[in-house]
Amino acid sequence: MRAVRYHRHGGPDVLQLDEVAVPEPGPGQVLIQAEAIGANAIDTVLRRGGTPWDRPLPGTLTGEVVGRITALGPQTPPGVAVGQRVAALAEDAFAEYAVVDAAFLAPIPDQADAAEATMMGMTGPLAYRLLESAHLPAGGAVVIHSAAGTIGHLAVQLAHSYDPKTVIGTASSPARLDFIRSLGAEAVDLTDPDWPAKVRELAPDGVDAVLDAVGGKVFEQGLGLIRPVGTMVTYGAITTELPAVPPGALFGFKTVTGVAIMGWRNARPEAAHADITEVIRRWQSGDLRPVVHATHPLAEVARIHETLDARTNLGRLVATP
């Protein structure tokens, strides 16, 4: 089968299609024939290299795969069967076939759009869990960084269900800021050195929560915007600058919570399954509207990474085999 690999670190041009063997599902795994594959921004960081999370070469790309199950590994959960259409997170996703964990498959209706459905396996449930972890009160205020991206644009929509007074999304271009406004949120330009002051204009008493996957100085500034008994939610560091939390910054009854989807699944598997069910329900009812920025053939994966590097995508970028 064809699968994307990179044999050295660098720009999008290092991505290539290799011919590799179709993988065999191991214990608790299934094999999916891919219809659509959703890209993750973190893979651009790993592709460039020089990060705390570098992996051995040749590198693969993670992503969320939608397709039908073609083979079962041993010890798969009851009810999982060949032919089912599902979405799931895969470590080696950008390929014609992908092996995934059978324990957290998202069931996808036959008539559902495959590109949108890529956001049901991990991205949508993660956005939902971020907000649940933020304990956002009714009438409160929340800042969502990277609010025009794959996770962010879903989090903005989901945030409205908590009946907040103010939803603020940050981004770094006029098009992305307009997109955030179209989702019913206030928009703040993160490239403005005084962006925290802009947030304070919108929420003079501070904010109840910040969802941050940027890290570094942006994390520190966000923590300073949290009001007493508020929550700073960190779920990554796209800058590769891991957040540092000085204890004194928490003395105003502030909380910092780290969220990782795999950690949540390991700690609370039943709740993690419920998150998938809830996000799919909202999608199918029309309350959640996943946005697909563009779809490219698998052979043009470099175009996907060029867009991710430029940070111009509105919603998700998708590949099709």
Steps between C-alpha positions, in 0.01 A plus 500: 500500500597867471591679822654839580849497648779749564857373513650828620370802687413818316226678308197350328721386212643219717163323493481219248286199409665166566381153412467305825329184613139519618525482881353216700275595792635388836313418820211740553551663160316515169609579145316781320496567126517878491243725333624824654789598728499812717832677558637604840704820535743339745639289216644810334705554816617139507577512128729801549685328785699643786218455751478321836273245330706402194439142386729259317527532122340419266216703646128446456210742532228466759141583414137401523391237252147434377425178317371148527649225713658233280668278760488434874790429727465259793315612813297774332203626706158339452290657228793605281465343156643504150310744279419756767566862406698672773735786585807466720836652584794325332873531556573418134192663352602633159477174313250290309450278804548580869510297819310658790400424857161323495410620849414857391344476157250771407208349303436699182164484318520378140359825361730729700768709331834325542710818526280644776495162672877509548430739789289248692775256598723728708476870412135557593518296822819685597337840444207389714725366778701825504186696577377249757839524671478880496187498722367799309212656695185642347555870438876449499777584254740270317801555274566238234838524332544383138125536473492470120685168497373144510447472874442869562209552262317207659575628850358843412173341388480266799574786741169667416311208658634602842306828478805725542487876487813526286683257269831639375705333229854590403665466161775659295349617170204711385336202326523287811369780719200543268441124513495510881245781490284293263487235775347754738812584703701812566831495313840616627817521291769296673774673303416826681752537787218651707255216435439442875380861525251432222369202696467715812293750303259217415512345850595773749474267801720235346405171338384176657703278269768500232549206260865502395708279272751771412726495805787734580427868555141467376431250779649738759292790370187288500556395859512868592151548355338234719274635772487339850365143495562489126671224302791504259473196270819397322495226238818550304779738399507559127788744557694209662541729804350293780297699754662584833270585789647708785319402822437864585283535189250257652450668837191682376313166503591432140527146363715364217371178344680294239281309255612217272248282321696178556542575870126562530419174323730307728371665817126518419419269207124507554496881508722511190249279314220731614691799360513336155128424513414855605708666230355277228149578629565873472646459153210293375246744649670796332604665826868440412617592150847366419669713235726341237742754356619287208540141386805381308606164356740305718773557241471876567553480875772766472228752408321420825817564699572821309160632609553385859842662508353826370218476759239599242257210534148565626403172663645167391717387211427154363670249270332230293683185377 
